[in-house]
Amino acid sequence: MGKSITETHLGYTGSCYGPSLAVRKAMESSLDMANYYPYEGYMELKKAIAAYSKVKPENVMVTNGCDEAIALITYMFGRKVLIQAPTYSEFERIAKGSGSEIRIKEQSIAKAPFKISFSRTDLKWASLTWICTPNNPTGDVIPREKILDIARNAGGMVAVDEAYYEYCNETVADSVNDHKNLIVARTFSKAFATEGVRLGYIISNPETIRALENSTQEYNVNRTARAAGIAVFKSMGYYKSKMAQLKSIKSGFEEACKNLGLSIKENALPFTLLIFNSETERDLCYDAFLKHGVITLKNTHEEFTAFSDPSIRVAIGNRAQMEKAILALKSVGRKASMQSKVLS
């Protein structure tokens, strides 16, 4: 049975705005050749990604979403996988599936900033170290020099998930030739609103790119995804405008949350992280969201690895969706007030 159309999905369903008109037209045009393998290859898309990322085409591999990038990197290098948590669960999930040894460094982010806490011993132990920046779900940006220092001291490969790169514009992609053990993975799914198309890419030194390309199927990215990716870079004005609108909507939602006395972990990403004093408080708000048809993610959701702090991640939707979310939170305040009166 399908989802109710009355539900407001503020979990992990994707961007609240759709792809640009140019991307839509490119996708539609690609259907004329749906009965042909994408035999022309991916060089045009690689060149577009390389120009955008300020690297060379030989530094780029296109993938079927960022998840394929994570999987390929893990399968090739992930005999021993090191992960800083809380973070995106795909690093751990794929490592488990491939039989990797896994070492997770856990921390609470309720009262202290998220930080990388790998020791020299950890870095020498790992054949693959994952860094997510900006981090999902905390939104923290790991300083560039910190990442490069980790790469210098690591005994294996260092993979950096920059899925939310467009929201911070900080990267280590320009250093992949200087640090041969450095890999960057990105996606078109976040800022570019093509979640359902499944398109991502890897940036690394040419030798690593060749090895990764030789480990996947020949036509791993379909015609429609390829066409969409090329058109995205011709639509940057549209996407920057949409991201600015989203930032404004987020600001209004977070102001409403603060006025209701809720604690927020500040970040520049297209989601708000609400942090509670207890699981009881968290569940009260989570249940209110559900009763109002608003779908969000608790810290216990499978999306996250080792996220112990009672929290709810609310993806930022359009204004109508966020007004619905605010109404849900206000209903919690009224309920708590009524309970207080009864107890007194």
Secondary structure, DSSP 8 states (H G I E B T S, - for coil): ----TT-EE-SSS--SS---HHHHHHHHHHGGGTTS--TT-SHHHHHHHHHHHTS-GGGEEEESHHHHHHHHHHHHHTTEEEEESSEETHHHHHHHHTT-EEEEE----SSS-------HHHHHH-SEEEEESS-TTT-----HHHHHHHHHH-SSEEEEE-TTGGGT----GGGTTTSTTEEEEEESSSTT--GGG--EEEE--HHHHHHHHTTS-TT-S-HHHHHHHHHHTT-HHHHHHHHHHHHHHHHHHHHHHHHTT-EEE--SSSEEEEE-SSHHHHHHHHHHHHHTTEE-EETTSTTEES--S-EEEEE---HHHHHHHHHHHHHHHHHHHHHHHHH-
